[in-house]
Amino acid sequence: MGTQKEFEEIYKKTYDVTLKYIICKCSNLEDVNDIIQEIYMELYKSLKNGKQIKDLKAFIHGIAKNKIRKHFYLKNKLKTISIFQEKEDEETMIEIDSKIDIEAQMITKDNIETIWKHIIERDLLTGKIFYLYFVSEMTFKEIAKELRIKETTAKTKLYRMLKNIREMYGDEIKNNGGEQQ
């Protein structure tokens, strides 16, 4: 089997689990896309160099652990403040946009960026819950297990954030053409 084909199969099998792991372990959701890209680049290089992988899950998990550790070590060493990287975040926001339905309203791209910034600035844990629930489509039970919190905590944090979003941005969403149904 060719390297590209093998990589694509592994990617399809492991992406969701790897993404969820990274989201749960990251202290900054803005770094998730960079880390996931680094993981799969290293996997591809390993396959291209002919590395035989016996335990695929363990191999990718090991890469993920190392990439997270390395990413945050370098980030702290350089003391840089992460700011939204527009291209990657536009893609993320569009994904979130297609899955969020707050009171059956569509949210414009500008609203999503504003709302996402509000969520992650306010509470990282709630941002993780929000992402895992709407983007990764995990249940509250799965989220609670992954983040090692109570299921009721996950529900409460998400519902409070949604209420807060409705209160803060409800009129803005409606005024930007969000009343399409």
Disulfide bonds with the S-S distance in Angstrom:
none
